[in-house]
Amino acid sequence: MRRLREPMKIHAIQTGSVRIKTAQVEGRGRGLRRRLAVVTDRHWTPWLPTYAWVIDHPEGVIVVDTGQGTHLLEASRSLHPYHRWEVAFRVEREEEVGPQLRALGIGQRDVTHVVLTH
């Protein structure tokens, strides 16, 4: 699409929302007790924004984290107990990283690096 020829810009794009168990935020207990506290906790955080970071650099675009995709939500709910019972995501298709990059005028070929932090 285009190559930036001006100074670097950083964009924070919201890629949906997440809520997690409060025990995970607070870190109750140690070791196994800490892990079990998350499973047994019935309290959730409010919905919190999830972000991907886009660094628009003269040598290319760097995407830090990519957010959750709607296709991954459907698959992960059935595969992993943590995703099924301990974390909840809300993501609309237009909130995914691809449509948001396109809205910024950034094409797939402009992205030179993707950094996943977790």
Biopython code that builds the backbone (N, CA, C, O; Angstrom):
import numpy as np
from Bio.PDB.StructureBuilder import StructureBuilder

atoms = [
    (1, "MET", "N", (0.808, -1.189, 0.000)),
    (1, "MET", "CA", (0.000, 0.000, 0.000)),
    (1, "MET", "C", (0.856, 1.260, 0.000)),
    (1, "MET", "O", (0.847, 2.017, -0.971)),
    (2, "ARG", "N", (1.593, 1.490, 1.079)),
    (2, "ARG", "CA", (2.394, 2.701, 1.162)),
    (2, "ARG", "C", (3.565, 2.471, 2.104)),
    (2, "ARG", "O", (3.552, 1.551, 2.921)),
    (3, "ARG", "N", (4.550, 3.298, 1.979)),
    (3, "ARG", "CA", (5.708, 3.283, 2.889)),
    (3, "ARG", "C", (5.814, 4.654, 3.516)),
    (3, "ARG", "O", (5.803, 5.666, 2.816)),
    (4, "LEU", "N", (5.915, 4.692, 4.812)),
    (4, "LEU", "CA", (6.051, 5.947, 5.538)),
    (4, "LEU", "C", (7.454, 6.498, 5.321)),
    (4, "LEU", "O", (8.430, 5.761, 5.459)),
    (5, "ARG", "N", (7.572, 7.753, 4.990)),
    (5, "ARG", "CA", (8.862, 8.396, 4.795)),
    (5, "ARG", "C", (9.064, 9.543, 5.768)),
    (5, "ARG", "O", (9.936, 10.388, 5.566)),
    (6, "GLU", "N", (8.276, 9.577, 6.804)),
    (6, "GLU", "CA", (8.383, 10.627, 7.811)),
    (6, "GLU", "C", (8.738, 9.990, 9.147)),
    (6, "GLU", "O", (8.934, 8.776, 9.204)),
    (7, "PRO", "N", (8.829, 10.766, 10.222)),
    (7, "PRO", "CA", (9.196, 10.180, 11.516)),
    (7, "PRO", "C", (8.231, 9.071, 11.955)),
    (7, "PRO", "O", (7.093, 8.984, 11.494)),
    (8, "MET", "N", (8.720, 8.253, 12.836)),
    (8, "MET", "CA", (7.972, 7.117, 13.343)),
    (8, "MET", "C", (6.694, 7.568, 14.057)),
    (8, "MET", "O", (6.677, 8.597, 14.732)),
    (9, "LYS", "N", (5.620, 6.777, 13.894)),
    (9, "LYS", "CA", (4.356, 7.013, 14.590)),
    (9, "LYS", "C", (3.963, 5.719, 15.291)),
    (9, "LYS", "O", (4.220, 4.627, 14.783)),
    (10, "ILE", "N", (3.341, 5.845, 16.453)),
    (10, "ILE", "CA", (2.868, 4.682, 17.190)),
    (10, "ILE", "C", (1.354, 4.798, 17.338)),
    (10, "ILE", "O", (0.833, 5.828, 17.765)),
    (11, "HIS", "N", (0.661, 3.720, 16.974)),
    (11, "HIS", "CA", (-0.794, 3.674, 17.064)),
    (11, "HIS", "C", (-1.192, 2.587, 18.059)),
    (11, "HIS", "O", (-0.691, 1.465, 17.986)),
    (12, "ALA", "N", (-2.083, 2.911, 18.979)),
    (12, "ALA", "CA", (-2.688, 1.911, 19.853)),
    (12, "ALA", "C", (-4.052, 1.600, 19.262)),
    (12, "ALA", "O", (-4.894, 2.489, 19.133)),
    (13, "ILE", "N", (-4.271, 0.345, 18.904)),
    (13, "ILE", "CA", (-5.571, -0.020, 18.348)),
    (13, "ILE", "C", (-6.228, -1.046, 19.273)),
    (13, "ILE", "O", (-5.629, -2.056, 19.642)),
    (14, "GLN", "N", (-7.472, -0.753, 19.631)),
    (14, "GLN", "CA", (-8.196, -1.664, 20.505)),
    (14, "GLN", "C", (-8.700, -2.837, 19.680)),
    (14, "GLN", "O", (-9.394, -2.659, 18.679)),
    (15, "THR", "N", (-8.341, -4.031, 20.114)),
    (15, "THR", "CA", (-8.701, -5.254, 19.380)),
    (15, "THR", "C", (-9.702, -6.085, 20.171)),
    (15, "THR", "O", (-9.617, -7.313, 20.191)),
    (16, "GLY", "N", (-10.642, -5.424, 20.815)),
    (16, "GLY", "CA", (-11.669, -6.120, 21.567)),
    (16, "GLY", "C", (-11.565, -5.826, 23.056)),
    (16, "GLY", "O", (-10.932, -4.859, 23.481)),
    (17, "SER", "N", (-12.204, -6.689, 23.830)),
    (17, "SER", "CA", (-12.233, -6.542, 25.278)),
    (17, "SER", "C", (-12.043, -7.900, 25.927)),
    (17, "SER", "O", (-12.298, -8.939, 25.316)),
    (18, "VAL", "N", (-11.589, -7.877, 27.176)),
    (18, "VAL", "CA", (-11.369, -9.106, 27.932)),
    (18, "VAL", "C", (-11.826, -8.884, 29.368)),
    (18, "VAL", "O", (-11.775, -7.767, 29.883)),
    (19, "ARG", "N", (-12.268, -9.949, 29.998)),
    (19, "ARG", "CA", (-12.459, -9.920, 31.449)),
    (19, "ARG", "C", (-11.872, -11.205, 32.001)),
    (19, "ARG", "O", (-11.954, -12.264, 31.378)),
    (20, "ILE", "N", (-11.284, -11.097, 33.173)),
    (20, "ILE", "CA", (-10.627, -12.242, 33.797)),
    (20, "ILE", "C", (-11.076, -12.340, 35.246)),
    (20, "ILE", "O", (-11.695, -11.421, 35.783)),
    (21, "LYS", "N", (-10.759, -13.454, 35.863)),
    (21, "LYS", "CA", (-11.124, -13.649, 37.261)),
    (21, "LYS", "C", (-10.333, -12.686, 38.145)),
    (21, "LYS", "O", (-9.151, -12.442, 37.904)),
    (22, "THR", "N", (-10.991, -12.144, 39.165)),
    (22, "THR", "CA", (-10.312, -11.191, 40.050)),
    (22, "THR", "C", (-9.151, -11.844, 40.794)),
    (22, "THR", "O", (-8.169, -11.171, 41.109)),
    (23, "ALA", "N", (-9.244, -13.131, 41.080)),
    (23, "ALA", "CA", (-8.138, -13.816, 41.769)),
    (23, "ALA", "C", (-6.870, -13.783, 40.931)),
    (23, "ALA", "O", (-5.769, -13.760, 41.480)),
    (24, "GLN", "N", (-7.006, -13.780, 39.626)),
    (24, "GLN", "CA", (-5.836, -13.716, 38.763)),
    (24, "GLN", "C", (-5.198, -12.332, 38.827)),
    (24, "GLN", "O", (-3.974, -12.211, 38.793)),
    (25, "VAL", "N", (-6.003, -11.311, 38.915)),
    (25, "VAL", "CA", (-5.492, -9.945, 39.007)),
    (25, "VAL", "C", (-4.818, -9.718, 40.358)),
    (25, "VAL", "O", (-3.750, -9.112, 40.439)),
    (26, "GLU", "N", (-5.451, -10.208, 41.400)),
    (26, "GLU", "CA", (-4.953, -9.976, 42.760)),
    (26, "GLU", "C", (-3.823, -10.925, 43.154)),
    (26, "GLU", "O", (-3.043, -10.609, 44.052)),
    (27, "GLY", "N", (-3.723, -12.073, 42.503)),
    (27, "GLY", "CA", (-2.669, -13.028, 42.821)),
    (27, "GLY", "C", (-2.817, -13.621, 44.211)),
    (27, "GLY", "O", (-1.884, -13.562, 45.012)),
    (28, "ARG", "N", (-3.964, -14.186, 44.505)),
    (28, "ARG", "CA", (-4.239, -14.749, 45.827)),
    (28, "ARG", "C", (-3.481, -16.059, 46.045)),
    (28, "ARG", "O", (-3.561, -16.966, 45.217)),
    (29, "GLY", "N", (-2.751, -16.158, 47.149)),
    (29, "GLY", "CA", (-2.054, -17.383, 47.502)),
    (29, "GLY", "C", (-0.738, -17.535, 46.754)),
    (29, "GLY", "O", (-0.270, -16.624, 46.072)),
    (30, "ARG", "N", (-0.147, -18.744, 46.911)),
    (30, "ARG", "CA", (1.127, -19.066, 46.258)),
    (30, "ARG", "C", (1.034, -20.461, 45.676)),
    (30, "ARG", "O", (0.261, -21.292, 46.154)),
    (31, "GLY", "N", (1.825, -20.719, 44.639)),
    (31, "GLY", "CA", (1.906, -22.058, 44.061)),
    (31, "GLY", "C", (0.560, -22.602, 43.608)),
    (31, "GLY", "O", (-0.217, -21.912, 42.948)),
    (32, "LEU", "N", (0.299, -23.854, 43.975)),
    (32, "LEU", "CA", (-0.942, -24.523, 43.570)),
    (32, "LEU", "C", (-2.169, -23.790, 44.111)),
    (32, "LEU", "O", (-3.184, -23.689, 43.422)),
    (33, "ARG", "N", (-2.083, -23.290, 45.315)),
    (33, "ARG", "CA", (-3.212, -22.550, 45.909)),
    (33, "ARG", "C", (-3.569, -21.331, 45.052)),
    (33, "ARG", "O", (-4.743, -21.007, 44.871)),
    (34, "ARG", "N", (-2.549, -20.673, 44.535)),
    (34, "ARG", "CA", (-2.781, -19.505, 43.682)),
    (34, "ARG", "C", (-3.491, -19.916, 42.393)),
    (34, "ARG", "O", (-4.408, -19.227, 41.946)),
    (35, "ARG", "N", (-3.076, -21.029, 41.796)),
    (35, "ARG", "CA", (-3.719, -21.506, 40.558)),
    (35, "ARG", "C", (-5.164, -21.922, 40.807)),
    (35, "ARG", "O", (-6.050, -21.623, 40.006)),
    (36, "LEU", "N", (-5.393, -22.605, 41.911)),
    (36, "LEU", "CA", (-6.746, -23.055, 42.240)),
    (36, "LEU", "C", (-7.668, -21.889, 42.570)),
    (36, "LEU", "O", (-8.871, -21.964, 42.322)),
    (37, "ALA", "N", (-7.121, -20.815, 43.124)),
    (37, "ALA", "CA", (-7.932, -19.637, 43.449)),
    (37, "ALA", "C", (-8.585, -19.067, 42.192)),
    (37, "ALA", "O", (-9.719, -18.592, 42.244)),
    (38, "VAL", "N", (-7.889, -19.112, 41.086)),
    (38, "VAL", "CA", (-8.452, -18.614, 39.829)),
    (38, "VAL", "C", (-9.607, -19.497, 39.380)),
    (38, "VAL", "O", (-10.634, -19.000, 38.919)),
    (39, "VAL", "N", (-9.437, -20.807, 39.516)),
    (39, "VAL", "CA", (-10.474, -21.749, 39.087)),
    (39, "VAL", "C", (-11.731, -21.606, 39.942)),
    (39, "VAL", "O", (-12.844, -21.665, 39.420)),
    (40, "THR", "N", (-11.566, -21.420, 41.234)),
    (40, "THR", "CA", (-12.716, -21.379, 42.141)),
    (40, "THR", "C", (-13.335, -19.994, 42.286)),
    (40, "THR", "O", (-14.444, -19.874, 42.808)),
    (41, "ASP", "N", (-12.655, -18.956, 41.841)),
    (41, "ASP", "CA", (-13.167, -17.592, 41.954)),
    (41, "ASP", "C", (-14.421, -17.425, 41.106)),
    (41, "ASP", "O", (-14.457, -17.863, 39.957)),
    (42, "ARG", "N", (-15.429, -16.806, 41.657)),
    (42, "ARG", "CA", (-16.666, -16.554, 40.923)),
    (42, "ARG", "C", (-16.799, -15.096, 40.489)),
    (42, "ARG", "O", (-17.799, -14.713, 39.881)),
    (43, "HIS", "N", (-15.799, -14.295, 40.798)),
    (43, "HIS", "CA", (-15.862, -12.867, 40.508)),
    (43, "HIS", "C", (-14.978, -12.515, 39.310)),
    (43, "HIS", "O", (-13.863, -13.015, 39.164)),
    (44, "TRP", "N", (-15.515, -11.639, 38.462)),
    (44, "TRP", "CA", (-14.834, -11.229, 37.238)),
    (44, "TRP", "C", (-14.505, -9.744, 37.289)),
    (44, "TRP", "O", (-15.191, -8.967, 37.954)),
    (45, "THR", "N", (-13.457, -9.360, 36.586)),
    (45, "THR", "CA", (-13.165, -7.943, 36.400)),
    (45, "THR", "C", (-14.218, -7.372, 35.458)),
    (45, "THR", "O", (-14.915, -8.130, 34.783)),
    (46, "PRO", "N", (-14.345, -6.059, 35.403)),
    (46, "PRO", "CA", (-15.175, -5.482, 34.337)),
    (46, "PRO", "C", (-14.507, -5.743, 32.987)),
    (46, "PRO", "O", (-13.352, -6.166, 32.934)),
    (47, "TRP", "N", (-15.224, -5.492, 31.910)),
    (47, "TRP", "CA", (-14.630, -5.627, 30.578)),
    (47, "TRP", "C", (-13.509, -4.607, 30.439)),
    (47, "TRP", "O", (-13.693, -3.422, 30.717)),
    (48, "LEU", "N", (-12.347, -5.082, 30.007)),
    (48, "LEU", "CA", (-11.159, -4.245, 29.852)),
    (48, "LEU", "C", (-10.725, -4.263, 28.388)),
    (48, "LEU", "O", (-10.855, -5.291, 27.725)),
    (49, "PRO", "N", (-10.212, -3.148, 27.874)),
    (49, "PRO", "CA", (-9.781, -3.130, 26.471)),
    (49, "PRO", "C", (-8.514, -3.963, 26.269)),
    (49, "PRO", "O", (-7.651, -4.029, 27.145)),
    (50, "THR", "N", (-8.422, -4.589, 25.111)),
    (50, "THR", "CA", (-7.179, -5.247, 24.698)),
    (50, "THR", "C", (-6.612, -4.436, 23.529)),
    (50, "THR", "O", (-7.352, -3.943, 22.678)),
    (51, "TYR", "N", (-5.291, -4.314, 23.509)),
    (51, "TYR", "CA", (-4.652, -3.465, 22.509)),
    (51, "TYR", "C", (-3.583, -4.205, 21.719)),
    (51, "TYR", "O", (-2.926, -5.117, 22.222)),
    (52, "ALA", "N", (-3.432, -3.791, 20.484)),
    (52, "ALA", "CA", (-2.262, -4.104, 19.674)),
    (52, "ALA", "C", (-1.590, -2.757, 19.410)),
    (52, "ALA", "O", (-2.254, -1.722, 19.355)),
    (53, "TRP", "N", (-0.298, -2.784, 19.252)),
    (53, "TRP", "CA", (0.466, -1.553, 19.019)),
    (53, "TRP", "C", (1.083, -1.622, 17.630)),
    (53, "TRP", "O", (1.692, -2.625, 17.260)),
    (54, "VAL", "N", (0.923, -0.566, 16.880)),
    (54, "VAL", "CA", (1.444, -0.493, 15.528)),
    (54, "VAL", "C", (2.499, 0.609, 15.490)),
    (54, "VAL", "O", (2.205, 1.780, 15.730)),
    (55, "ILE", "N", (3.720, 0.214, 15.186)),
    (55, "ILE", "CA", (4.816, 1.176, 15.086)),
    (55, "ILE", "C", (5.068, 1.406, 13.607)),
    (55, "ILE", "O", (5.578, 0.536, 12.901)),
    (56, "ASP", "N", (4.708, 2.576, 13.161)),
    (56, "ASP", "CA", (4.828, 2.960, 11.755)),
    (56, "ASP", "C", (6.202, 3.599, 11.589)),
    (56, "ASP", "O", (6.386, 4.785, 11.863)),
    (57, "HIS", "N", (7.159, 2.796, 11.138)),
    (57, "HIS", "CA", (8.571, 3.181, 11.102)),
    (57, "HIS", "C", (9.009, 3.368, 9.646)),
    (57, "HIS", "O", (8.479, 2.696, 8.761)),
    (58, "PRO", "N", (9.954, 4.255, 9.381)),
    (58, "PRO", "CA", (10.405, 4.453, 8.002)),
    (58, "PRO", "C", (10.899, 3.178, 7.311)),
    (58, "PRO", "O", (10.850, 3.094, 6.084)),
    (59, "GLU", "N", (11.374, 2.186, 8.071)),
    (59, "GLU", "CA", (11.859, 0.944, 7.465)),
    (59, "GLU", "C", (10.796, -0.144, 7.396)),
    (59, "GLU", "O", (11.085, -1.254, 6.950)),
    (60, "GLY", "N", (9.591, 0.146, 7.822)),
    (60, "GLY", "CA", (8.509, -0.825, 7.784)),
    (60, "GLY", "C", (7.645, -0.719, 9.021)),
    (60, "GLY", "O", (7.951, 0.021, 9.956)),
    (61, "VAL", "N", (6.569, -1.466, 9.007)),
    (61, "VAL", "CA", (5.608, -1.433, 10.103)),
    (61, "VAL", "C", (5.874, -2.602, 11.046)),
    (61, "VAL", "O", (6.064, -3.738, 10.610)),
    (62, "ILE", "N", (5.884, -2.308, 12.339)),
    (62, "ILE", "CA", (6.055, -3.332, 13.368)),
    (62, "ILE", "C", (4.747, -3.409, 14.142)),
    (62, "ILE", "O", (4.244, -2.394, 14.624)),
    (63, "VAL", "N", (4.194, -4.617, 14.259)),
    (63, "VAL", "CA", (2.973, -4.828, 15.032)),
    (63, "VAL", "C", (3.361, -5.564, 16.308)),
    (63, "VAL", "O", (3.933, -6.653, 16.257)),
    (64, "VAL", "N", (3.046, -4.961, 17.456)),
    (64, "VAL", "CA", (3.332, -5.576, 18.749)),
    (64, "VAL", "C", (2.013, -6.110, 19.292)),
    (64, "VAL", "O", (1.083, -5.357, 19.581)),
    (65, "ASP", "N", (1.964, -7.418, 19.418)),
    (65, "ASP", "CA", (0.751, -8.168, 19.758)),
    (65, "ASP", "C", (-0.270, -7.964, 18.646)),
    (65, "ASP", "O", (-0.240, -6.956, 17.940)),
    (66, "THR", "N", (-1.147, -8.902, 18.500)),
    (66, "THR", "CA", (-2.090, -8.833, 17.396)),
    (66, "THR", "C", (-3.535, -8.926, 17.844)),
    (66, "THR", "O", (-4.447, -8.894, 17.017)),
    (67, "GLY", "N", (-3.754, -9.042, 19.149)),
    (67, "GLY", "CA", (-5.116, -9.165, 19.637)),
    (67, "GLY", "C", (-5.647, -10.558, 19.394)),
    (67, "GLY", "O", (-4.950, -11.422, 18.860)),
    (68, "GLN", "N", (-6.862, -10.761, 19.783)),
    (68, "GLN", "CA", (-7.537, -12.051, 19.634)),
    (68, "GLN", "C", (-8.368, -12.004, 18.367)),
    (68, "GLN", "O", (-9.021, -10.997, 18.094)),
    (69, "GLY", "N", (-8.356, -13.064, 17.599)),
    (69, "GLY", "CA", (-9.188, -13.148, 16.405)),
    (69, "GLY", "C", (-10.473, -13.880, 16.710)),
    (69, "GLY", "O", (-10.500, -14.758, 17.572)),
    (70, "THR", "N", (-11.542, -13.529, 16.011)),
    (70, "THR", "CA", (-12.828, -14.178, 16.277)),
    (70, "THR", "C", (-12.754, -15.678, 15.996)),
    (70, "THR", "O", (-13.409, -16.461, 16.684)),
    (71, "HIS", "N", (-11.973, -16.089, 15.005)),
    (71, "HIS", "CA", (-11.856, -17.522, 14.703)),
    (71, "HIS", "C", (-11.140, -18.265, 15.836)),
    (71, "HIS", "O", (-11.435, -19.433, 16.088)),
    (72, "LEU", "N", (-10.202, -17.600, 16.520)),
    (72, "LEU", "CA", (-9.506, -18.229, 17.639)),
    (72, "LEU", "C", (-10.411, -18.362, 18.856)),
    (72, "LEU", "O", (-10.285, -19.315, 19.626)),
    (73, "LEU", "N", (-11.317, -17.414, 19.029)),
    (73, "LEU", "CA", (-12.249, -17.498, 20.155)),
    (73, "LEU", "C", (-13.120, -18.734, 20.048)),
    (73, "LEU", "O", (-13.328, -19.440, 21.034)),
    (74, "GLU", "N", (-13.623, -18.994, 18.870)),
    (74, "GLU", "CA", (-14.483, -20.156, 18.673)),
    (74, "GLU", "C", (-13.731, -21.451, 18.934)),
    (74, "GLU", "O", (-14.274, -22.356, 19.567)),
    (75, "ALA", "N", (-12.504, -21.561, 18.464)),
    (75, "ALA", "CA", (-11.716, -22.783, 18.644)),
    (75, "ALA", "C", (-11.234, -22.938, 20.079)),
    (75, "ALA", "O", (-11.278, -24.042, 20.622)),
    (76, "SER", "N", (-10.776, -21.856, 20.705)),
    (76, "SER", "CA", (-10.177, -21.972, 22.040)),
    (76, "SER", "C", (-11.207, -22.284, 23.107)),
    (76, "SER", "O", (-10.861, -22.885, 24.125)),
    (77, "ARG", "N", (-12.448, -21.902, 22.915)),
    (77, "ARG", "CA", (-13.480, -22.196, 23.918)),
    (77, "ARG", "C", (-13.665, -23.695, 24.096)),
    (77, "ARG", "O", (-13.953, -24.168, 25.195)),
    (78, "SER", "N", (-13.500, -24.426, 23.024)),
    (78, "SER", "CA", (-13.717, -25.858, 23.122)),
    (78, "SER", "C", (-12.444, -26.631, 23.439)),
    (78, "SER", "O", (-12.525, -27.786, 23.857)),
    (79, "LEU", "N", (-11.266, -26.031, 23.254)),
    (79, "LEU", "CA", (-10.020, -26.765, 23.403)),
    (79, "LEU", "C", (-9.378, -26.677, 24.778)),
    (79, "LEU", "O", (-8.936, -27.694, 25.312)),
    (80, "HIS", "N", (-9.318, -25.513, 25.350)),
    (80, "HIS", "CA", (-8.543, -25.337, 26.575)),
    (80, "HIS", "C", (-9.433, -24.888, 27.722)),
    (80, "HIS", "O", (-10.176, -23.919, 27.570)),
    (81, "PRO", "N", (-9.381, -25.572, 28.881)),
    (81, "PRO", "CA", (-10.235, -25.201, 30.013)),
    (81, "PRO", "C", (-10.048, -23.758, 30.474)),
    (81, "PRO", "O", (-11.014, -23.117, 30.888)),
    (82, "TYR", "N", (-8.824, -23.235, 30.411)),
    (82, "TYR", "CA", (-8.582, -21.859, 30.829)),
    (82, "TYR", "C", (-9.402, -20.895, 29.972)),
    (82, "TYR", "O", (-10.059, -19.994, 30.494)),
    (83, "HIS", "N", (-9.358, -21.089, 28.671)),
    (83, "HIS", "CA", (-10.095, -20.207, 27.767)),
    (83, "HIS", "C", (-11.584, -20.428, 27.880)),
    (83, "HIS", "O", (-12.377, -19.542, 27.563)),
    (84, "ARG", "N", (-11.959, -21.589, 28.325)),
    (84, "ARG", "CA", (-13.379, -21.908, 28.415)),
    (84, "ARG", "C", (-14.027, -21.321, 29.668)),
    (84, "ARG", "O", (-15.170, -20.868, 29.617)),
    (85, "TRP", "N", (-13.292, -21.325, 30.813)),
    (85, "TRP", "CA", (-13.904, -20.941, 32.076)),
    (85, "TRP", "C", (-13.234, -19.784, 32.807)),
    (85, "TRP", "O", (-13.848, -19.212, 33.707)),
    (86, "GLU", "N", (-12.014, -19.419, 32.466)),
    (86, "GLU", "CA", (-11.281, -18.456, 33.287)),
    (86, "GLU", "C", (-11.015, -17.108, 32.622)),
    (86, "GLU", "O", (-10.515, -16.192, 33.274)),
    (87, "VAL", "N", (-11.331, -16.973, 31.372)),
    (87, "VAL", "CA", (-11.124, -15.712, 30.668)),
    (87, "VAL", "C", (-12.243, -15.583, 29.636)),
    (87, "VAL", "O", (-12.698, -16.578, 29.071)),
    (88, "ALA", "N", (-12.676, -14.356, 29.399)),
    (88, "ALA", "CA", (-13.731, -14.125, 28.409)),
    (88, "ALA", "C", (-13.300, -12.979, 27.498)),
    (88, "ALA", "O", (-12.865, -11.929, 27.971)),
    (89, "PHE", "N", (-13.424, -13.186, 26.208)),
    (89, "PHE", "CA", (-13.081, -12.165, 25.222)),
    (89, "PHE", "C", (-14.340, -11.738, 24.470)),
    (89, "PHE", "O", (-15.263, -12.526, 24.265)),
    (90, "ARG", "N", (-14.350, -10.490, 24.074)),
    (90, "ARG", "CA", (-15.363, -9.972, 23.142)),
    (90, "ARG", "C", (-14.608, -9.309, 22.009)),
    (90, "ARG", "O", (-13.864, -8.352, 22.224)),
    (91, "VAL", "N", (-14.798, -9.815, 20.810)),
    (91, "VAL", "CA", (-14.122, -9.252, 19.636)),
    (91, "VAL", "C", (-15.090, -9.295, 18.455)),
    (91, "VAL", "O", (-15.654, -10.341, 18.133)),
    (92, "GLU", "N", (-15.265, -8.165, 17.833)),
    (92, "GLU", "CA", (-16.036, -8.090, 16.594)),
    (92, "GLU", "C", (-15.050, -8.186, 15.430)),
    (92, "GLU", "O", (-13.887, -7.810, 15.574)),
    (93, "ARG", "N", (-15.492, -8.675, 14.307)),
    (93, "ARG", "CA", (-14.588, -8.846, 13.155)),
    (93, "ARG", "C", (-13.871, -7.545, 12.779)),
    (93, "ARG", "O", (-12.692, -7.574, 12.426)),
    (94, "GLU", "N", (-14.559, -6.420, 12.851)),
    (94, "GLU", "CA", (-13.925, -5.146, 12.484)),
    (94, "GLU", "C", (-12.906, -4.685, 13.527)),
    (94, "GLU", "O", (-12.131, -3.766, 13.263)),
    (95, "GLU", "N", (-12.897, -5.316, 14.718)),
    (95, "GLU", "CA", (-11.905, -4.980, 15.746)),
    (95, "GLU", "C", (-10.615, -5.782, 15.592)),
    (95, "GLU", "O", (-9.614, -5.464, 16.234)),
    (96, "GLU", "N", (-10.622, -6.814, 14.754)),
    (96, "GLU", "CA", (-9.424, -7.613, 14.550)),
    (96, "GLU", "C", (-8.320, -6.742, 13.949)),
    (96, "GLU", "O", (-8.591, -5.689, 13.371)),
    (97, "VAL", "N", (-7.084, -7.191, 14.091)),
    (97, "VAL", "CA", (-5.940, -6.380, 13.679)),
    (97, "VAL", "C", (-5.938, -6.101, 12.169)),
    (97, "VAL", "O", (-5.565, -5.001, 11.763)),
    (98, "GLY", "N", (-6.337, -7.047, 11.338)),
    (98, "GLY", "CA", (-6.324, -6.844, 9.881)),
    (98, "GLY", "C", (-7.167, -5.667, 9.431)),
    (98, "GLY", "O", (-6.648, -4.760, 8.780)),
    (99, "PRO", "N", (-8.460, -5.653, 9.760)),
    (99, "PRO", "CA", (-9.292, -4.511, 9.361)),
    (99, "PRO", "C", (-8.803, -3.186, 9.943)),
    (99, "PRO", "O", (-8.920, -2.142, 9.300)),
    (100, "GLN", "N", (-8.258, -3.227, 11.152)),
    (100, "GLN", "CA", (-7.778, -1.984, 11.763)),
    (100, "GLN", "C", (-6.520, -1.470, 11.054)),
    (100, "GLN", "O", (-6.355, -0.262, 10.884)),
    (101, "LEU", "N", (-5.641, -2.376, 10.643)),
    (101, "LEU", "CA", (-4.459, -1.951, 9.878)),
    (101, "LEU", "C", (-4.886, -1.336, 8.549)),
    (101, "LEU", "O", (-4.364, -0.300, 8.137)),
    (102, "ARG", "N", (-5.838, -1.982, 7.885)),
    (102, "ARG", "CA", (-6.328, -1.450, 6.604)),
    (102, "ARG", "C", (-6.926, -0.053, 6.789)),
    (102, "ARG", "O", (-6.750, 0.818, 5.938)),
    (103, "ALA", "N", (-7.639, 0.158, 7.912)),
    (103, "ALA", "CA", (-8.228, 1.473, 8.190)),
    (103, "ALA", "C", (-7.148, 2.543, 8.368)),
    (103, "ALA", "O", (-7.382, 3.721, 8.100)),
    (104, "LEU", "N", (-5.971, 2.123, 8.819)),
    (104, "LEU", "CA", (-4.841, 3.058, 8.953)),
    (104, "LEU", "C", (-4.076, 3.222, 7.639)),
    (104, "LEU", "O", (-3.129, 4.004, 7.557)),
    (105, "GLY", "N", (-4.493, 2.480, 6.616)),
    (105, "GLY", "CA", (-3.801, 2.541, 5.328)),
    (105, "GLY", "C", (-2.573, 1.663, 5.273)),
    (105, "GLY", "O", (-1.678, 1.896, 4.461)),
    (106, "ILE", "N", (-2.515, 0.648, 6.132)),
    (106, "ILE", "CA", (-1.363, -0.256, 6.195)),
    (106, "ILE", "C", (-1.763, -1.605, 5.599)),
    (106, "ILE", "O", (-2.716, -2.239, 6.052)),
    (107, "GLY", "N", (-1.029, -2.030, 4.588)),
    (107, "GLY", "CA", (-1.280, -3.313, 3.960)),
    (107, "GLY", "C", (-0.424, -4.413, 4.565)),
    (107, "GLY", "O", (0.527, -4.136, 5.296)),
    (108, "GLN", "N", (-0.760, -5.657, 4.262)),
    (108, "GLN", "CA", (-0.013, -6.803, 4.792)),
    (108, "GLN", "C", (1.473, -6.721, 4.460)),
    (108, "GLN", "O", (2.314, -7.041, 5.300)),
    (109, "ARG", "N", (1.797, -6.303, 3.266)),
    (109, "ARG", "CA", (3.201, -6.248, 2.839)),
    (109, "ARG", "C", (3.989, -5.118, 3.503)),
    (109, "ARG", "O", (5.219, -5.108, 3.466)),
    (110, "ASP", "N", (3.274, -4.169, 4.108)),
    (110, "ASP", "CA", (3.944, -3.089, 4.839)),
    (110, "ASP", "C", (4.480, -3.564, 6.189)),
    (110, "ASP", "O", (5.407, -2.967, 6.736)),
    (111, "VAL", "N", (3.894, -4.640, 6.726)),
    (111, "VAL", "CA", (4.297, -5.150, 8.041)),
    (111, "VAL", "C", (5.576, -5.955, 7.872)),
    (111, "VAL", "O", (5.599, -6.978, 7.188)),
    (112, "THR", "N", (6.636, -5.476, 8.506)),
    (112, "THR", "CA", (7.936, -6.173, 8.393)),
    (112, "THR", "C", (8.243, -7.063, 9.598)),
    (112, "THR", "O", (9.007, -8.022, 9.491)),
    (113, "HIS", "N", (7.640, -6.735, 10.751)),
    (113, "HIS", "CA", (7.880, -7.518, 11.953)),
    (113, "HIS", "C", (6.610, -7.610, 12.790)),
    (113, "HIS", "O", (5.823, -6.665, 12.847)),
    (114, "VAL", "N", (6.416, -8.758, 13.438)),
    (114, "VAL", "CA", (5.340, -8.944, 14.398)),
    (114, "VAL", "C", (5.999, -9.426, 15.689)),
    (114, "VAL", "O", (6.743, -10.407, 15.681)),
    (115, "VAL", "N", (5.727, -8.737, 16.791)),
    (115, "VAL", "CA", (6.286, -9.083, 18.087)),
    (115, "VAL", "C", (5.144, -9.557, 18.982)),
    (115, "VAL", "O", (4.187, -8.820, 19.219)),
    (116, "LEU", "N", (5.249, -10.788, 19.475)),
    (116, "LEU", "CA", (4.254, -11.327, 20.397)),
    (116, "LEU", "C", (4.852, -11.325, 21.802)),
    (116, "LEU", "O", (5.900, -11.929, 22.033)),
    (117, "THR", "N", (4.198, -10.657, 22.728)),
    (117, "THR", "CA", (4.737, -10.502, 24.063)),
    (117, "THR", "C", (4.308, -11.605, 25.019)),
    (117, "THR", "O", (4.898, -11.755, 26.089)),
    (118, "HIS", "N", (3.301, -12.373, 24.656)),
    (118, "HIS", "CA", (2.837, -13.440, 25.533)),
    (118, "HIS", "C", (2.065, -14.465, 24.741)),
    (118, "HIS", "O", (1.588, -15.450, 25.305)),
]
sb = StructureBuilder()
sb.init_structure("model")
sb.init_model(0)
sb.init_chain("A")
sb.init_seg("    ")
for serial, (resi, resn, name, xyz) in enumerate(atoms, 1):
    if name == "N":
        sb.init_residue(resn, " ", resi, " ")
    sb.init_atom(name, np.array(xyz, "f"), 0.0, 1.0, " ", f" {name:<3s}", serial, name[0])
structure = sb.get_structure()
